[in-house]
Amino acid sequence: MNSKIAGLYAITPDLADTDDLLYRVRAAIAGGSRVVQYRNKTADPQLRLTQARALQALCAARGVPLIINDHLDVALAVDSAGLHLGGDDGDIAAARARLGAGKLLGASCYDRLELAEAALAAGADHIAFGSFFASSVKPNAVRPPLDLVTRAKKRFNVPVVGIGGITPSNAPQLIRAGIDAVAIISAVFAAPDIEATAREFQSLFELH
């Protein structure tokens, strides 16, 4: 099982200001974020590429894998550590073929173990479920039960990521269920002190 997907998995908010984005990600990494995913649903292609290049340089310098959300072309262009695909964001087998065996490839599986099984068979090496809690980013997302984590961990020997409305107060529920990583946007990047909040999330894993 790859061990790179663990602990706090910070997902970037939609920011047009690249300097601000880098400042926030730098703070999250300083607080202990083990993985960063670049996700920007509002950027145009040029800004997306510019931000991805800057984040790749930052993350590589700090030994933290950068995963690109949705955009295989961007992941290839900046030589990121990997790619994450949602259910409608591209073919996993095709992405694996183009990425090569050495790159990380995650897949959103929502509330369905059969999606996880298909994604892993196609070449994904870690899987994400959620939204486990009410999420401001995706308010209408499906809400899987916590025991889905336990069932997934028993069935698949890969890292399992939880996403959606996760805070320092509810994250322990997922950690007790066996989650390997928690993917966070708002609770980290909208926090008054990003570094301290990242440290709080990461410390929860060290307590279990």
C-alpha positions in Angstrom: 0.0 0.0 0.0 1.4 3.4 -0.8 2.0 5.4 2.3 2.1 8.9 0.8 -1.7 9.4 1.3 -2.0 9.8 5.0 -3.0 12.4 7.6 -4.0 15.9 6.5 -4.7 16.1 2.8 -5.2 19.8 2.0 -7.2 20.8 -1.0 -6.8 24.3 -2.3 -9.7 26.8 -2.5 -10.6 28.7 -5.7 -8.2 31.6 -5.6 -7.2 33.9 -8.5 -4.3 35.4 -6.6 -1.4 33.0 -7.0 0.7 34.7 -4.3 -2.2 34.3 -1.8 -2.6 30.7 -2.8 1.1 30.0 -2.3 1.0 31.8 1.1 -1.9 29.6 2.3 -0.4 26.4 1.0 2.9 27.2 2.5 1.2 27.7 5.9 -0.7 24.4 5.6 2.5 22.5 4.8 4.2 24.2 7.7 1.4 22.9 9.9 2.0 19.3 8.8 -0.2 18.8 5.7 1.1 15.5 4.2 -0.5 15.9 0.8 -1.7 18.9 -1.3 -4.3 18.8 -4.0 -4.6 21.7 -6.5 -8.2 22.2 -7.2 -9.5 25.4 -8.9 -12.9 25.3 -10.5 -12.9 28.9 -11.6 -9.4 29.4 -13.1 -8.9 29.7 -16.9 -6.4 27.2 -18.5 -3.5 29.7 -18.3 -4.0 30.6 -14.7 -4.5 26.9 -13.8 -1.2 26.0 -15.4 0.6 29.0 -13.8 -0.7 28.1 -10.3 0.0 24.4 -10.7 3.6 25.1 -11.7 4.1 27.4 -8.7 2.6 24.8 -6.4 4.6 22.0 -7.8 7.8 23.9 -7.1 6.7 24.7 -3.6 5.6 21.2 -2.7 8.6 19.5 -4.3 10.9 21.7 -2.3 9.2 20.6 0.9 8.9 16.9 0.0 5.1 17.0 -0.1 3.3 15.3 -3.0 1.1 17.6 -5.2 -1.9 16.0 -6.8 -3.8 17.8 -9.5 -7.6 17.6 -9.5 -9.3 16.6 -12.7 -6.8 17.9 -15.3 -4.5 15.2 -16.6 -2.9 17.6 -19.0 -1.9 19.9 -16.2 -0.6 17.0 -14.1 1.6 15.9 -17.0 2.7 19.5 -17.9 4.0 20.2 -14.4 5.1 16.7 -13.6 3.0 16.6 -10.4 3.1 13.6 -8.0 -0.3 12.5 -9.2 -3.9 13.2 -10.3 -7.3 12.9 -8.7 -10.4 12.1 -10.8 -14.1 12.5 -9.9 -16.8 10.3 -11.3 -17.2 12.4 -14.5 -13.7 13.7 -14.9 -12.0 11.2 -17.1 -11.2 7.6 -17.7 -9.0 6.1 -14.9 -7.4 3.5 -17.0 -6.5 6.0 -19.7 -5.1 8.4 -17.0 -3.0 5.6 -15.5 -1.6 4.7 -18.9 -0.5 8.3 -19.5 0.7 9.0 -16.0 2.8 5.8 -15.8 3.1 3.4 -12.9 5.0 5.7 -10.6 2.4 8.5 -10.1 -0.4 8.7 -7.6 -3.9 8.3 -8.9 -7.0 8.9 -6.7 -10.6 8.4 -7.5 -13.8 9.8 -6.0 -16.1 7.0 -5.0 -18.8 8.9 -3.1 -20.8 6.4 -1.1 -20.2 3.2 -3.3 -17.8 0.4 -2.7 -18.4 -0.9 -6.3 -17.1 2.4 -7.7 -14.0 1.9 -5.6 -13.5 -1.6 -6.8 -13.8 -0.5 -10.5 -11.4 2.4 -9.9 -8.8 0.2 -8.3 -9.1 -2.4 -11.1 -8.6 0.4 -13.6 -5.4 1.7 -12.0 -6.3 4.0 -9.1 -4.0 3.5 -6.0 -6.2 5.3 -3.4 -9.9 6.0 -3.1 -12.0 8.8 -1.6 -15.5 8.7 -0.1 -17.8 11.5 1.0 -19.2 14.0 1.7 -19.3 12.5 5.2 -20.6 15.7 6.8 -22.5 18.8 5.5 -20.2 20.6 3.1 -20.4 24.2 2.0 -18.4 23.3 -1.1 -20.8 20.6 -2.2 -24.0 21.1 -0.3 -25.9 18.5 -2.3 -23.3 15.7 -2.1 -24.3 12.2 -1.1 -23.6 11.3 2.6 -22.1 7.9 3.2 -22.3 6.2 6.6 -19.1 6.2 8.7 -19.0 2.4 8.6 -18.3 2.6 4.9 -14.7 3.5 5.8 -14.4 0.3 7.9 -15.9 -1.8 5.2 -13.6 -0.3 2.6 -10.5 -0.8 4.8 -11.4 -4.5 5.2 -12.0 -5.0 1.5 -9.2 -2.9 -0.1 -5.5 -2.7 0.8 -5.1 0.9 -0.3 -5.3 4.3 1.4 -8.9 5.6 2.0 -9.6 9.3 2.1 -12.6 11.0 3.7 -13.9 14.3 2.3 -16.7 16.7 3.0 -17.4 19.0 5.9 -14.6 17.6 8.0 -13.5 19.7 11.0 -11.2 19.0 14.0 -14.2 18.1 16.1 -15.7 15.5 13.7 -12.5 14.1 12.2 -11.9 11.7 15.1 -15.0 9.8 14.1 -13.5 9.1 10.7 -10.1 8.3 12.2 -11.6 5.8 14.6 -13.4 4.2 11.7 -10.0 3.6 10.0 -9.6 6.5 7.6 -6.1 7.1 6.3 -6.4 10.7 5.3 -8.9 13.6 5.6 -9.3 15.9 2.6 -10.0 19.5 3.7 -10.7 22.7 1.9 -12.6 25.2 4.1 -11.7 24.1 7.6 -8.0 24.7 6.8 -7.8 27.4 4.2 -10.6 29.6 5.7 -9.2 29.3 9.2 -7.8 32.4 10.9 -4.6 30.6 11.5 -4.0 28.1 8.7 -0.8 26.6 10.1 -2.2 26.1 13.6 -5.4 24.5 12.2 -3.3 22.2 9.9 -1.2 21.2 12.9 -4.4 20.4 14.9 -5.7 18.1 12.1 -2.4 16.3 11.8 -2.1 15.8 15.5 -5.4 14.0 15.6 -3.8 11.2 13.5 -0.9 11.0 15.9 -3.3 10.4 18.9 -4.7 7.3 17.3 
